[in-house]
Amino acid sequence: MSDTRLSDLTEALLDAAKKAGAGAADAIAVDGRAVSIDVREGRLEQAERAEGVEIGLRVLLGQRQACVSASDISARTIAEMAERAVTMARLAPEDPYIGLADPAQLARGWDVAALELADPAAEPAAADLEHDARTAEAAALAVAGVSQVQSASASYSARRLHFAATNGFSGGYARTSRSVSAVAISGEGLSMERDWAAESRTFQSDLPAADSVGRQAGERAVERANPRRPKTGAFPVLFDERISGSLIGHLLAAINGTAIARGASWLRDAMGTQVLPAGISLIEDPLRPRISGSRPFDAEGLATARRAIVADGVLQGWTLDLATARKLGLESTASASRGTASPPSPSVGNVALTQGNLGRDGLIAEMGTGLLVTSFIGATINPTTGDYSRGASGFWVENGEILYPVNECTIAGNLHEMLRRITPANDARAHLSHVVPSLLVEGLTLAGA
């Protein structure tokens, strides 16, 4: 569906909302399609294709709001949606902080083309995706020690969206993604160990070869063979780049405006204080070309921009949409996100953490004796206190060298203290939305054998 058609749908939704009695409204229309292919044991296991258009409408009656959505775009459905939304809004509780952006706040003159969010190349044929999946599976099976490949997949997705509101905003953009993945298993029976590899890019031409993905999955699974339980005690823990982003994700969740406004965050009193080591910054940049988290404007029509979340270790601000900003007496950080069936809420897109001088191997050499974590199993995170406990597996390190794989252990600490003790490596992958290197954390409690 063309951008013009999506724009027409949002305008129709806004017109219907006004006729139904809404004082203000915003609307979103999304046209998407996705194809995925799974193979197993050299045979096609599953092929899926999904496509369709979804529309969403939010209406405001004074300080009350309601959201409705549908996948039928007929004029009758649009009229019924508006009437239903207005009826729901009349029954909703009042919220003194909701409301559309002032026209003076709205984004203007953005350059979607410069962001390169959508690959102009043709959608890949299903046969091409199947070939990638088969290639990944074959490469994983070719690794000595791999007993089977649980799954090998390739997929493609494309979508267009358009957002409009009665304050005069109207804008949209397209986005594409191409990916390949594999999950390999080493060993047999109770001795089986599993690991994976995956790659995804906005442009198909940037995607690494499928055989490299399969080979990496196989090698990782073999490395995990014959694990032991590690020692119990206080040890340094190195979070591998594959999972280190989860630590920064906990920080981002703690500074989300929704959590701060509710007082339900372990960082609720941390504005202007040290939350990372000196010299380390966390930067959000929603304008990076060809990156999945980039966008020219947020879900309330505000222009996105680069900002420092943490500068030189000091927390600079919260992540806010209009409502949470008003509640806290601050300005929105243009961080609103929304789906077709929900109102805006704050979220972070692209972030990058300051990288260090050493690679992962360099940090392994420095840590002496401790644990390299490559995967997690479950989690207990207290969002109010920051207490942290996770099941983990990875590799035991002694004298700066990896000795053997480990599993069935738990690492524990407090996020506030952990994040202020991180030492970053320099191995972050630049194509990811969250560019976070491997992170060494001293003195965590490890429960093993």
VENVENWO-V758130 format. One record per backbone hydrogen bond with DSSP energy under -0.5 kcal/mol. CO is the residue of the C=O (numbers start at 1). NH is the residue of the N-H. Records with the same first field share a line. If there is no record, write none. Layout:
CO = NH, NH
This chain:
2 = 6
3 = 7
4 = 8
5 = 9
6 = 10
7 = 11
8 = 12
9 = 13
10 = 14
11 = 15
12 = 16
13 = 17
14 = 18
15 = 19
16 = 20
17 = 21, 22
18 = 21
24 = 60
25 = 166
26 = 58
27 = 164
28 = 56
29 = 162
30 = 32, 54
31 = 160
32 = 52
33 = 158
34 = 50
35 = 156
36 = 48
37 = 154
38 = 45, 46
39 = 152
40 = 43
43 = 40
46 = 38
48 = 36
50 = 34
52 = 32
54 = 30
55 = 70
56 = 28
57 = 68
58 = 26
59 = 66
60 = 23, 24, 62
61 = 64
63 = 95
64 = 61
66 = 59
68 = 57
70 = 55
74 = 78
75 = 79
76 = 80
77 = 81
78 = 82
79 = 83
80 = 84
81 = 85
82 = 86
83 = 87
84 = 88
85 = 89
86 = 90
87 = 91
88 = 91, 92
89 = 92
95 = 98
102 = 105, 106
103 = 106
105 = 303
110 = 112
111 = 115
112 = 115, 116
113 = 116
115 = 290
117 = 176
125 = 128, 129
126 = 130
127 = 131
128 = 132
129 = 133
130 = 134
131 = 135
132 = 136
133 = 137
134 = 138
135 = 139
136 = 140
137 = 141
138 = 142
140 = 143
143 = 146
145 = 147, 187
148 = 150, 185
151 = 183
152 = 39
153 = 181
154 = 37
155 = 179
156 = 35
157 = 177
158 = 33
159 = 175
160 = 31
161 = 173
162 = 29
163 = 171
164 = 27
165 = 168
169 = 165
171 = 163
173 = 161
175 = 159
177 = 157
178 = 201
179 = 155
180 = 199
181 = 153
182 = 197
183 = 150, 151
184 = 195
185 = 147, 148
186 = 193
188 = 191
189 = 192
193 = 186
195 = 184
197 = 182
199 = 180
201 = 178
203 = 206
204 = 207
209 = 212, 213
210 = 214
211 = 215
212 = 216
213 = 217
214 = 218
215 = 219
216 = 220
217 = 221
218 = 222
219 = 223
220 = 224
222 = 225
228 = 407
230 = 449
233 = 235, 446
235 = 444
236 = 371
237 = 239, 441
238 = 240, 373
239 = 439
240 = 243, 244
241 = 245
243 = 246
244 = 247, 248
245 = 249
246 = 250
247 = 251
248 = 252
249 = 253
250 = 254
251 = 255
253 = 256
255 = 319
256 = 259, 260
257 = 261
258 = 262
259 = 263, 264
260 = 263
265 = 268
267 = 270
270 = 273
273 = 275, 315
277 = 280
280 = 313
281 = 354
282 = 309, 310
283 = 285, 352
284 = 307
285 = 288
286 = 295
288 = 291
290 = 202
291 = 294
293 = 350
296 = 304
298 = 301
301 = 107
302 = 298
307 = 284, 309
309 = 316, 317
310 = 282
311 = 314
313 = 275, 276
314 = 311
315 = 272
318 = 320
319 = 257
320 = 333, 335
321 = 325
322 = 326
323 = 327
324 = 328
325 = 329, 330
326 = 329
335 = 347
336 = 299
337 = 345
339 = 342
345 = 337
350 = 285
351 = 435
352 = 283
358 = 426
359 = 363
360 = 364
361 = 365
362 = 366
363 = 367
364 = 368
367 = 369
368 = 400
369 = 236
370 = 397
371 = 238, 373
372 = 395
373 = 240
375 = 393
377 = 391
380 = 389
381 = 383
382 = 386
383 = 266
386 = 415
387 = 382
388 = 413
389 = 380
390 = 411
391 = 377
392 = 409
393 = 374, 375
394 = 406
395 = 372
396 = 403, 404
397 = 370
398 = 401
401 = 398
404 = 396
405 = 228
406 = 394
409 = 392
410 = 447
411 = 390
412 = 445
413 = 388
414 = 418
415 = 419
416 = 420
418 = 421
419 = 277, 422
421 = 442
423 = 440
425 = 356
428 = 430
429 = 432
433 = 351, 435
434 = 436
435 = 353
438 = 425
439 = 239
440 = 423
441 = 237
444 = 235
445 = 412
446 = 233, 448
447 = 410
